[in-house]
Amino acid sequence: MSKTLILLVMLGLMIILAVLGFKISRDIIGRPDDFKGAVDYLAMSYTGQEKAEIRAVIKQRDWKAENHHSLGLDARNRLREGRFDWSDAVLDNYWDDVLRKAIR
């Protein structure tokens, strides 16, 4: 086999493993400590108007992917400010669950 073909096969395998790793990471990482505390903290940190706006966004299709760098970043930063010392992987995996429960 040529070196190019070998590199392409290796790249393809790496991509597949990365996708599978992300999908199972929630099972491996598990729910973070003080999940309810994070929900309560986030609920108090948003105003009623902000919660209404977020509820409208969440109703949209693909809301999580489209808002990962806006709502997601804001939620993660608020949790960090609230002293929720979670790893980046945990924050990336759970920000949407915490946010969804916080705006009810």
Helices and strands as residue ranges (DSSP letters): H 3-29, H 35-45, H 48-58, H 63-66, H 71-81, H 88-102
